[in-house]
Amino acid sequence: MSDQEPTPTIPKPTAEAVEAVVEAPAAAETVEAVVEAPAAAETVEAVVETPAAAPAAAIPPPPPAMVVPQATAGVQVFPDGKPMFTATGEPASTKSRMVAALLCFFLGGIGIHRFYVGKVGTGILMIITLGGLGVWVLIDFIMILVGAFRDIDRKVLSNW
């Protein structure tokens, strides 16, 4: 036998003490609970440290703002991010090819698409001839769709 002192037994907390700790506010650094030992009549003061407030559920960061991709280095672009030159190196018009195509399709008989790109003279001729009886409108519409139509400055309508 050894001459060691017997280790004291620590009483288990009661259900009321555990419930008091669980109901403790999360902001409290420590909670003091009085625990009554079932075997002894004396009270024991226990300091229970609450764990640090767990961070809220991990919120993923917002997606990056939509960035208009710039053309390769050295290529000049309009403020809307579209290139100032076509793939063949020709200067591109600031006018929209989509707007010109829609104007030609719906109002081509009176030459509104020609007024849009600045060609007032031929626009007036289209009004007088009703779009060349539809033939001129059809040719303009196809030229706009394939990207061969030009504005008053002889720049290609290449940007949709």
C-alpha positions in Angstrom: 0.0 0.0 0.0 1.2 3.5 -0.7 1.0 6.4 1.7 -0.7 8.6 -0.8 -3.7 10.7 0.2 -6.9 9.7 -1.3 -8.1 12.1 -4.0 -11.2 14.0 -3.2 -14.3 13.2 -5.2 -16.0 16.1 -7.0 -19.7 15.9 -6.9 -21.6 15.9 -10.2 -23.7 18.9 -10.9 -27.5 18.6 -10.7 -29.9 19.1 -13.5 -30.8 22.6 -12.2 -27.2 23.7 -12.3 -26.7 22.5 -15.8 -29.9 24.2 -16.9 -28.8 27.5 -15.4 -25.6 27.3 -17.3 -27.4 26.5 -20.6 -29.8 29.4 -20.1 -27.0 31.8 -19.3 -26.7 34.8 -21.8 -24.0 34.3 -24.4 -22.4 37.7 -23.7 -21.5 36.8 -20.1 -17.9 35.9 -19.6 -18.5 33.7 -16.6 -21.5 32.2 -14.9 -21.5 31.5 -11.2 -23.7 28.6 -10.3 -24.4 27.2 -6.9 -24.3 23.5 -7.2 -25.7 21.4 -4.4 -24.0 18.1 -3.9 -26.4 15.3 -3.6 -24.4 13.5 -0.9 -23.4 16.6 1.1 -25.4 19.4 2.7 -22.8 22.0 1.8 -23.0 24.2 -1.3 -20.2 24.5 -3.8 -19.7 27.6 -6.0 -18.6 26.7 -9.4 -17.3 29.2 -12.0 -18.2 28.1 -15.4 -16.7 29.9 -18.4 -18.9 30.1 -21.4 -17.2 29.5 -24.7 -16.4 32.6 -26.8 -19.3 33.5 -29.0 -19.1 31.4 -32.0 -19.1 33.4 -35.2 -22.3 33.4 -37.2 -22.6 30.9 -40.0 -19.9 31.6 -42.5 -21.4 33.9 -45.0 -19.7 33.6 -48.4 -18.3 36.8 -49.8 -20.3 38.6 -52.4 -19.4 37.8 -56.0 -17.1 40.3 -57.6 -18.7 43.2 -59.4 -19.3 42.6 -63.1 -16.3 43.9 -64.9 -16.6 44.7 -68.6 -13.7 42.7 -70.1 -11.3 45.1 -71.8 -9.8 44.1 -75.1 -6.2 43.1 -75.3 -3.6 45.6 -74.2 -3.1 48.4 -76.6 -6.6 48.2 -78.2 -8.6 51.4 -77.7 -12.2 51.0 -76.5 -15.3 53.2 -76.3 -16.5 54.1 -72.8 -19.0 51.2 -72.9 -16.0 48.8 -73.3 -16.6 47.9 -77.0 -13.6 48.1 -79.3 -13.0 51.2 -81.5 -11.6 49.0 -84.3 -12.9 45.9 -86.1 -10.9 42.7 -86.3 -9.5 43.8 -89.7 -8.3 47.1 -88.2 -11.1 49.3 -89.7 -12.5 52.0 -87.4 -15.8 51.0 -85.7 -18.8 53.3 -85.5 -20.2 54.5 -82.2 -23.7 53.6 -83.5 -25.2 50.3 -82.5 -25.7 47.7 -85.1 -28.7 46.3 -83.2 -30.5 49.6 -83.2 -29.8 50.1 -86.9 -31.1 46.5 -87.6 -34.3 47.1 -85.6 -34.9 50.5 -87.2 -34.3 49.0 -90.7 -36.7 46.0 -90.0 -39.6 48.1 -88.6 -39.2 51.5 -90.3 -36.9 50.7 -93.2 -39.4 51.7 -95.8 -39.1 55.4 -94.7 -35.3 55.1 -94.2 -35.2 55.8 -90.5 -32.1 53.6 -90.1 -30.2 55.9 -92.5 -31.1 58.9 -90.5 -29.9 57.1 -87.4 -26.4 56.6 -88.9 -26.3 60.2 -90.2 -27.0 59.6 -93.9 -29.8 62.2 -94.2 -29.6 62.5 -98.0 -30.2 58.9 -98.7 -32.8 58.8 -95.9 -34.8 61.4 -97.8 -34.5 59.4 -101.0 -35.7 56.3 -99.2 -38.8 58.2 -98.1 -39.5 59.4 -101.6 -39.1 55.9 -103.1 -40.5 54.0 -100.1 -37.2 52.2 -99.6 -36.7 51.5 -103.3 -40.0 49.6 -103.2 -38.5 47.4 -100.6 -35.4 46.3 -102.4 -33.2 49.0 -101.0 -34.5 48.2 -97.5 -33.8 44.5 -97.9 -30.2 45.2 -99.1 -29.6 47.6 -96.2 -31.0 45.1 -93.7 -28.7 42.3 -95.0 -25.7 44.6 -94.9 -26.4 45.6 -91.3 -26.8 42.0 -90.2 -23.5 40.9 -91.8 -21.6 43.9 -90.5 -21.0 45.7 -93.8 -23.2 48.8 -93.3 -21.3 52.1 -92.7 -22.3 55.4 -91.0 -21.8 58.9 -92.4 -18.1 58.9 -91.4 -17.5 55.6 -93.3 -17.1 53.7 -90.1 -18.4 50.1 -89.9 -21.4 49.4 -87.6 -19.6 46.4 -86.0 -20.7 46.7 -82.3 -24.0 45.2 -81.4 
